[in-house]
Amino acid sequence: MKGFIGEFEELVLLTIASFGDQAYGVIIKDDIERRANRSVSIGALHSTITRLEEKGFVKSWLGEPTEERGGRRKRYFELTQTGKAGLHQMKNLRDELWKASGINLELAK
């Protein structure tokens, strides 16, 4: 794997995967905020995505200009095979650690 995947990077990668070829900055940000119930700055998101592109986990392309964006283009993101493999390794590691911990997560009623 090309470097460790941090917690926020993992959220970003999984969110990109969930939107397929329709993943772009604002929709990724909004979805993470909704699901994780946490605030995400667009700057932090773009820094993370840039880092993920440098690691080879994500690729991007520009869509067509739209009127709603004043003629500007959206940058779309997609997982690469390396990104999928990295997520797979992280999931396996987490599953292994959960199993090894033997922790009882049953919540008191």
Buried (B, 14 or more C-beta within 10 A) or exposed (E): BEEEBEEBBBBBBBBBBEBEEEBBBEBBBEBBEEEEEEEBEEEEBBEBBEBBBEBBBBBBEEBEEEEEEEEEEBBBBBBBEBBEBBBEEBEEEEEEEEEEEEEEEEEEE
